[in-house]
Amino acid sequence: MCRQASTICWVPIKVRMDLKTTFHIILFILLLSVFPQQFITAVPVMQEDTAAVSSDMIPSYEEPGEEQSAGNSYTGVFARIFDTFEKSPTLILILYIVIIYSIITLIVLTVFILLNRSRMQKEQGLRQELNEQYQQLLIDYLFDEEQRKEIFRQILRIASSNFRRQILINQIIELSVNMQGKVREDLRNLYLDVGLKKDSLRKAHSKKWHENVKGFRELAYMNIRSANDRIMECLNSHNQILRMEAQIALVRLSEDKPYTFLSYLEKPLAKWEQITIHELLTQHNLSVPDFSEWFDSENLSVVKFSLQMVSWFDQKEAIDGVIRLLKHGDEEVSIYAIRTCGKLGEKKALPHLQEMYDHASYNIRMELLKAFGRVPDENYLEFLNGVLDREDDVQLQIMATKAMENLDEPGISRLIKLMKKKSEYKNYQIIIRHVLDGRIY
């Protein structure tokens, strides 16, 4: 809304007001430099003794006569500009240059932005038009076998540039994801017949990582194994996104052993990479390998991932390898192995877990007691009773009490007996009371 007493319009966006104000300041400075007499009426000079301003400090100009021609007027303007620059101090000249440079840069950037915006709008319009054309042509190609050759020629004619070919690749992949059997095979044959495989291979071997990502995805969806060696090279890339895309592509392209790449992986396997790989295995019904194969990997993240997969897919036949990893040099690997023993529910591992307890760190003791809670065996009731009696840490006592409770009648009976024991007071009696209270646990 504009104020009534002024011609200035208040702009709600601060950036727009700043740009407008800046433009006015620049314009004022330029006019000030070209026509100083029209803007400078007086120049105060502060000295010890008051003195008038010297006339030679302000450039004097002869006003053009009425009889001057238009050409001479322009000549006079340029002469003034030149004279102003010539007589100005060095600092003022530098300011002039900076202002002129800024204006030129602003003009160039504005033109570039406008041209780029126009190009993007045209490109977006063309993309939308091509998407519609390709969708219709692909449907006709798949379900109208009599006109298939003619439709194929139309597709070739339209896909005449890299931009148009990329849109065709995207449409084929998008359609093939939702198709199965012969239809999907027809789409793959069309992809090969049009020569789109060359485009994907070129991107896979590009020096730009984002091009590699596109190429890997396209080859994986179209089940093209020609660039598997190149994909293997990117398994240990410093770029985490490229590394993950290479892993996903190899899982898709390796039908018999989708996780073979784990043997060549040197970089740590991040959590989100593990989740993505696991989802691929479950969503696409891939064959589940024996993950104990990677228990001896030098990459600790691969070992931990393998332990998780063993417990997830309940690979009880790997229990011997899991028990061996209980004494691994890395504490975190040992913790993962303890958790796996508990989740597998194999009592074969309990003697080894009991043997570890006395010399284990606090974190490992917590995991050991949790494992005993998951694999109840009354043969270890005395061991758990001893832990409850001699441990001073409340959390360890709680875990031991829960493990005893999971033994059902023998364990619960022992806990009730300990809770009611009056000969001597133990701090764990309160813990037992709370654990046995169904309203709390």
C-alpha positions as CSV (number, residue, x, y, z in Angstrom):
1,M,0.0,0.0,0.0
2,C,1.3,3.5,-0.9
3,R,1.2,6.4,1.6
4,Q,-1.1,9.3,0.5
5,A,1.4,12.0,1.4
6,S,4.3,10.5,-0.5
7,T,4.9,8.9,-3.8
8,I,7.1,6.2,-2.2
9,C,5.4,2.7,-2.2
10,W,6.2,0.5,0.7
11,V,7.3,-2.9,-0.6
12,P,6.6,-5.8,1.8
13,I,9.7,-7.7,0.7
14,K,12.8,-6.3,2.3
15,V,15.1,-7.5,-0.5
16,R,13.1,-5.7,-3.1
17,M,13.3,-2.4,-1.1
18,D,17.0,-2.8,-0.7
19,L,17.6,-3.3,-4.4
20,K,15.5,-0.2,-5.2
21,T,17.3,1.9,-2.7
22,T,20.7,0.7,-3.9
23,F,19.7,1.6,-7.5
24,H,18.7,5.1,-6.5
25,I,22.0,5.6,-4.6
26,I,24.1,4.4,-7.6
27,L,22.1,6.7,-9.9
28,F,22.5,9.7,-7.6
29,I,26.3,9.1,-7.4
30,L,26.6,8.9,-11.2
31,L,24.6,12.1,-11.7
32,L,26.7,13.7,-9.0
33,S,29.9,12.8,-10.8
34,V,28.7,13.9,-14.2
35,F,26.8,17.1,-13.3
36,P,28.4,18.3,-10.0
37,Q,27.3,21.9,-10.4
38,Q,23.6,20.9,-10.5
39,F,24.0,19.0,-7.2
40,I,26.8,20.7,-5.2
41,T,25.7,24.2,-4.0
42,A,28.3,24.7,-1.3
43,V,31.4,22.9,0.0
44,P,32.2,23.5,3.7
45,V,35.9,23.6,4.4
46,M,37.0,23.4,8.0
47,Q,40.4,25.1,8.7
48,E,42.0,26.8,11.7
49,D,41.1,30.2,10.1
50,T,37.8,30.5,8.3
51,A,38.5,30.8,4.6
52,A,36.4,30.8,1.5
53,V,36.4,27.8,-0.8
54,S,38.9,28.2,-3.5
55,S,37.2,28.5,-6.9
56,D,39.7,26.2,-8.5
57,M,38.6,23.3,-6.1
58,I,35.3,23.0,-8.0
59,P,35.4,22.4,-11.7
60,S,34.0,25.3,-13.6
61,Y,32.0,24.7,-16.8
62,E,30.8,27.1,-19.4
63,E,27.1,26.8,-20.0
64,P,26.4,26.0,-23.5
65,G,24.8,28.8,-25.5
66,E,21.3,28.5,-26.9
67,E,22.7,28.4,-30.4
68,Q,24.7,25.2,-29.8
69,S,23.7,22.3,-31.9
70,A,22.5,18.9,-30.4
71,G,25.8,17.3,-31.5
72,N,27.8,20.0,-29.6
73,S,25.6,19.4,-26.5
74,Y,26.5,15.7,-26.5
75,T,30.2,16.6,-27.0
76,G,30.0,18.9,-24.0
77,V,28.5,16.2,-21.8
78,F,31.3,13.7,-22.7
79,A,33.9,16.5,-22.1
80,R,32.4,17.1,-18.7
81,I,32.6,13.4,-17.9
82,F,36.2,13.2,-19.1
83,D,37.2,16.4,-17.2
84,T,35.5,15.1,-14.0
85,F,37.5,11.9,-14.2
86,E,40.7,13.7,-15.0
87,K,40.5,16.1,-12.0
88,S,39.1,13.6,-9.5
89,P,41.3,12.2,-6.7
90,T,42.5,8.6,-7.0
91,L,40.1,7.3,-4.4
92,I,37.1,8.8,-6.2
93,L,38.3,7.3,-9.5
94,I,38.4,3.9,-7.8
95,L,34.9,4.4,-6.6
96,Y,33.7,5.3,-10.1
97,I,35.3,2.2,-11.5
98,V,33.8,0.0,-8.8
99,I,30.3,1.5,-9.4
100,I,30.6,1.1,-13.2
101,Y,31.8,-2.5,-12.8
102,S,29.0,-3.3,-10.4
103,I,26.4,-1.9,-12.8
104,I,27.8,-3.8,-15.8
105,T,27.9,-7.0,-13.7
106,L,24.3,-6.5,-12.6
107,I,23.2,-6.0,-16.1
108,V,25.1,-9.1,-17.4
109,L,23.8,-11.3,-14.5
110,T,20.2,-10.1,-15.1
111,V,20.4,-10.9,-18.8
112,F,22.0,-14.3,-18.0
113,I,19.3,-15.2,-15.4
114,L,16.5,-14.1,-17.7
115,L,17.9,-16.2,-20.6
116,N,18.5,-19.2,-18.4
117,R,15.0,-18.9,-17.0
118,S,13.6,-18.8,-20.4
119,R,15.6,-21.8,-21.5
120,M,14.5,-23.8,-18.4
121,Q,10.9,-23.0,-19.1
122,K,11.2,-24.1,-22.7
123,E,13.0,-27.3,-21.5
124,Q,10.3,-28.0,-19.0
125,G,7.6,-27.6,-21.6
126,L,9.5,-29.9,-24.0
127,R,10.0,-32.5,-21.2
128,Q,6.3,-32.6,-20.4
129,E,5.4,-32.9,-24.1
130,L,7.9,-35.7,-24.7
131,N,6.8,-37.6,-21.6
132,E,3.2,-37.6,-22.9
133,Q,4.3,-38.7,-26.4
134,Y,6.6,-41.4,-25.1
135,Q,4.0,-42.8,-22.7
136,Q,1.5,-43.2,-25.5
137,L,4.0,-44.6,-27.9
138,L,5.3,-47.1,-25.4
139,I,1.8,-48.3,-24.6
140,D,1.1,-48.7,-28.3
141,Y,4.4,-50.5,-28.9
142,L,3.7,-53.0,-26.2
143,F,0.1,-53.8,-27.0
144,D,-0.3,-53.2,-30.8
145,E,2.0,-55.7,-32.4
146,E,0.8,-55.0,-35.9
147,Q,2.0,-51.4,-35.7
148,R,5.1,-52.1,-33.7
149,K,7.6,-51.4,-36.6
150,E,5.9,-48.1,-37.4
151,I,5.9,-47.0,-33.7
152,F,9.5,-48.0,-33.4
153,R,10.4,-45.7,-36.3
154,Q,8.4,-42.9,-34.7
155,I,10.4,-43.4,-31.4
156,L,13.7,-43.3,-33.3
157,R,12.6,-40.1,-35.1
158,I,11.6,-38.4,-31.8
159,A,14.7,-39.5,-29.8
160,S,17.1,-37.4,-31.9
161,S,19.2,-35.8,-29.2
162,N,20.7,-36.7,-25.8
163,F,18.0,-34.8,-24.0
164,R,15.2,-36.6,-25.8
165,R,16.9,-40.0,-25.4
166,Q,17.4,-39.4,-21.7
167,I,13.6,-38.8,-21.3
168,L,12.9,-42.0,-23.2
169,I,15.2,-44.0,-20.9
170,N,13.4,-42.6,-17.9
171,Q,10.1,-43.5,-19.3
172,I,11.2,-47.1,-20.2
173,I,12.6,-47.6,-16.7
174,E,9.5,-46.1,-15.0
175,L,7.2,-48.4,-17.0
176,S,9.4,-51.5,-16.6
177,V,9.4,-51.2,-12.8
178,N,5.7,-52.0,-12.8
179,M,5.8,-54.7,-15.4
180,Q,6.7,-58.4,-15.4
181,G,7.4,-61.2,-17.8
182,K,7.1,-60.7,-21.6
183,V,6.2,-57.0,-21.3
184,R,9.2,-56.2,-19.3
185,E,11.4,-58.2,-21.7
186,D,9.9,-56.2,-24.7
187,L,10.8,-53.0,-23.0
188,R,14.4,-54.2,-22.5
189,N,14.6,-55.2,-26.2
190,L,13.3,-51.7,-27.2
191,Y,16.0,-50.2,-24.9
192,L,18.6,-52.2,-26.7
193,D,17.2,-51.7,-30.3
194,V,17.1,-47.9,-29.9
195,G,20.7,-48.0,-28.8
196,L,20.1,-46.6,-25.4
197,K,22.6,-49.0,-23.9
198,K,25.4,-46.9,-25.3
199,D,24.1,-43.8,-23.5
200,S,24.0,-45.7,-20.2
201,L,27.5,-47.1,-20.7
202,R,28.8,-43.6,-21.6
203,K,27.4,-42.3,-18.3
204,A,28.8,-45.2,-16.3
205,H,32.3,-44.5,-17.6
206,S,32.0,-40.7,-17.2
207,K,34.4,-38.8,-14.9
208,K,31.4,-37.0,-13.3
209,W,30.1,-38.9,-10.3
210,H,26.4,-37.9,-10.8
211,E,26.6,-39.2,-14.4
212,N,28.0,-42.5,-13.0
213,V,25.0,-42.7,-10.6
214,K,22.6,-42.3,-13.5
215,G,24.4,-44.9,-15.6
216,F,24.6,-47.5,-12.8
217,R,20.9,-47.1,-12.1
218,E,19.9,-47.5,-15.8
219,L,22.2,-50.5,-16.3
220,A,20.8,-52.2,-13.1
221,Y,17.2,-51.7,-14.1
222,M,17.8,-53.0,-17.6
223,N,19.9,-55.9,-16.3
224,I,23.0,-54.9,-18.4
225,R,26.2,-56.4,-17.0
226,S,28.7,-54.9,-19.4
227,A,29.9,-52.3,-16.9
228,N,30.2,-54.5,-13.9
229,D,34.0,-54.0,-13.7
230,R,33.5,-50.2,-13.7
231,I,30.9,-50.5,-11.0
232,M,33.2,-52.6,-8.9
233,E,35.9,-49.9,-9.2
234,C,33.4,-47.4,-7.5
235,L,32.8,-49.7,-4.5
236,N,35.5,-47.9,-2.6
237,S,35.0,-44.4,-3.9
238,H,35.4,-41.5,-1.5
239,N,31.9,-40.3,-2.6
240,Q,29.4,-42.1,-0.3
241,I,26.5,-41.7,-2.7
242,L,28.4,-43.2,-5.6
243,R,29.6,-46.0,-3.4
244,M,26.0,-46.9,-2.3
245,E,24.7,-46.7,-5.9
246,A,27.5,-49.1,-6.9
247,Q,26.5,-51.5,-4.1
248,I,22.8,-51.4,-5.1
249,A,23.6,-51.9,-8.8
250,L,25.8,-55.0,-8.0
251,V,23.0,-56.5,-5.8
252,R,20.6,-56.1,-8.7
253,L,23.0,-57.4,-11.3
254,S,24.3,-60.5,-9.4
255,E,21.5,-63.0,-9.5
256,D,23.4,-66.0,-7.9
257,K,25.5,-64.1,-5.3
258,P,24.0,-60.6,-4.8
259,Y,26.3,-59.8,-1.9
260,T,29.6,-60.8,-3.5
261,F,30.7,-57.1,-3.4
262,L,31.1,-57.4,0.4
263,S,34.3,-59.3,-0.2
264,Y,35.8,-56.3,-2.0
265,L,34.5,-53.6,0.2
266,E,37.2,-51.6,1.9
267,K,35.2,-48.5,3.0
268,P,33.0,-48.7,6.1
269,L,29.4,-49.8,5.4
270,A,27.2,-47.0,6.8
271,K,24.0,-47.8,8.6
272,W,21.8,-46.4,5.9
273,E,23.7,-48.4,3.3
274,Q,23.0,-51.5,5.3
275,I,19.3,-50.7,5.5
276,T,19.1,-50.1,1.8
277,I,20.9,-53.3,0.9
278,H,18.7,-55.3,3.3
279,E,15.5,-53.8,1.8
280,L,16.7,-54.8,-1.7
281,L,17.1,-58.4,-0.5
282,T,13.6,-58.6,1.0
283,Q,11.7,-56.6,-1.6
284,H,13.1,-58.3,-4.7
285,N,13.1,-61.9,-3.3
286,L,16.8,-62.3,-3.9
287,S,18.5,-65.5,-2.8
288,V,19.8,-65.1,0.8
289,P,23.5,-66.0,1.0
290,D,25.3,-67.6,4.0
291,F,26.5,-64.5,5.8
292,S,29.0,-66.4,7.9
293,E,31.1,-66.3,4.7
294,W,32.1,-62.7,5.7
295,F,32.9,-63.3,9.4
296,D,36.6,-63.2,8.6
297,S,36.4,-60.0,6.7
298,E,39.0,-57.3,7.5
299,N,36.3,-54.7,7.2
300,L,34.7,-54.6,10.7
301,S,31.5,-53.0,9.4
302,V,31.0,-55.9,7.0
303,V,31.5,-58.4,9.9
304,K,28.9,-56.5,12.0
305,F,26.5,-56.4,9.1
306,S,26.9,-60.1,8.5
307,L,26.1,-60.8,12.2
308,Q,22.9,-58.7,11.9
309,M,21.8,-60.6,8.8
310,V,22.5,-64.0,10.4
311,S,20.1,-63.1,13.2
312,W,17.6,-61.4,10.9
313,F,17.4,-64.5,8.6
314,D,17.7,-66.9,11.6
315,Q,20.7,-68.7,10.1
316,K,21.2,-71.1,13.1
317,E,23.8,-73.1,11.1
318,A,26.2,-70.1,11.6
319,I,26.2,-70.4,15.4
320,D,29.8,-71.8,15.5
321,G,31.1,-68.8,13.6
322,V,29.1,-66.5,15.9
323,I,30.6,-68.2,19.0
324,R,34.1,-67.7,17.6
325,L,33.4,-64.0,17.2
326,L,32.6,-63.7,20.9
327,K,36.3,-63.3,21.6
328,H,37.0,-61.0,18.7
329,G,39.6,-58.3,19.4
330,D,37.1,-55.5,18.7
331,E,34.6,-55.0,21.6
332,E,31.8,-53.8,19.3
333,V,32.1,-56.9,17.2
334,S,31.9,-59.0,20.4
335,I,28.7,-57.1,21.4
336,Y,27.1,-57.8,18.0
337,A,28.1,-61.5,18.4
338,I,26.5,-61.7,21.9
339,R,23.3,-60.1,20.5
340,T,23.2,-62.6,17.7
341,C,23.6,-65.5,20.1
342,G,20.6,-64.2,22.0
343,K,18.4,-63.7,19.0
344,L,19.2,-67.1,17.5
345,G,18.2,-68.7,20.9
346,E,20.9,-71.3,20.7
347,K,21.7,-72.8,24.1
348,K,24.9,-74.0,22.7
349,A,26.3,-70.5,23.2
350,L,25.4,-70.1,26.9
351,P,28.6,-71.8,28.4
352,H,30.7,-69.4,26.3
353,L,28.7,-66.5,27.4
354,Q,29.0,-67.5,31.1
355,E,32.8,-67.9,30.7
356,M,33.1,-64.4,29.4
357,Y,31.3,-62.6,32.2
358,D,33.8,-62.3,35.0
359,H,36.5,-60.7,32.8
360,A,34.2,-58.6,30.6
361,S,33.7,-54.9,30.5
362,Y,30.5,-53.2,31.8
363,N,28.9,-52.9,28.3
364,I,29.6,-56.5,27.5
365,R,28.2,-57.7,30.8
366,M,25.0,-55.9,30.1
367,E,24.7,-57.6,26.7
368,L,25.5,-61.0,28.2
369,L,22.7,-60.7,30.8
370,K,20.3,-59.6,28.0
371,A,21.3,-62.7,26.0
372,F,20.6,-65.0,29.0
373,G,17.2,-63.3,29.3
374,R,16.5,-64.2,25.6
375,V,17.7,-67.8,26.0
376,P,16.2,-69.1,29.3
377,D,17.8,-72.1,30.8
378,E,17.3,-73.1,34.4
379,N,20.8,-74.7,34.5
380,Y,22.1,-71.1,34.7
381,L,19.8,-70.1,37.6
382,E,22.7,-70.2,40.1
383,F,24.9,-68.2,37.9
384,L,22.3,-65.5,37.5
385,N,21.6,-65.6,41.3
386,G,25.3,-65.1,41.9
387,V,25.4,-62.1,39.6
388,L,22.4,-60.5,41.4
389,D,24.0,-61.1,44.8
390,R,27.5,-59.8,44.1
391,E,26.9,-57.0,41.6
392,D,26.6,-53.4,43.0
393,D,25.4,-51.8,39.8
394,V,21.6,-51.4,39.7
395,Q,21.3,-51.9,35.9
396,L,23.2,-55.2,36.0
397,Q,21.0,-56.3,38.9
398,I,17.9,-55.4,37.0
399,M,19.1,-57.4,33.9
400,A,20.0,-60.4,36.1
401,T,16.5,-60.3,37.8
402,K,14.7,-60.1,34.4
403,A,16.8,-63.1,33.1
404,M,15.8,-65.1,36.2
405,E,12.1,-64.1,35.8
406,N,12.2,-65.4,32.2
407,L,13.0,-68.9,33.6
408,D,9.3,-69.0,34.6
409,E,8.5,-71.0,37.7
410,P,12.0,-71.9,38.9
411,G,13.3,-68.4,38.5
412,I,10.2,-66.6,39.9
413,S,10.2,-68.9,42.9
414,R,13.9,-68.1,43.6
415,L,13.2,-64.3,43.3
416,I,10.3,-64.5,45.7
417,K,12.4,-66.4,48.2
418,L,15.1,-63.8,47.9
419,M,12.7,-60.9,48.3
420,K,11.1,-62.3,51.5
421,K,14.4,-63.3,53.0
422,K,14.6,-61.5,56.4
423,S,17.9,-62.7,57.8
424,E,19.8,-59.9,56.1
425,Y,18.7,-57.0,54.0
426,K,19.9,-56.8,50.4
427,N,19.4,-53.8,48.1
428,Y,18.3,-56.0,45.3
429,Q,15.1,-56.9,47.2
430,I,13.6,-53.6,46.1
431,I,14.6,-54.4,42.5
432,I,13.0,-57.8,42.7
433,R,9.8,-56.3,44.0
434,H,9.7,-53.9,41.1
435,V,10.6,-56.5,38.4
436,L,7.9,-58.9,39.6
437,D,5.3,-56.1,39.7
438,G,3.4,-56.5,36.4
439,R,2.2,-52.9,36.6
440,I,5.8,-51.8,36.0
441,Y,7.5,-54.4,33.9
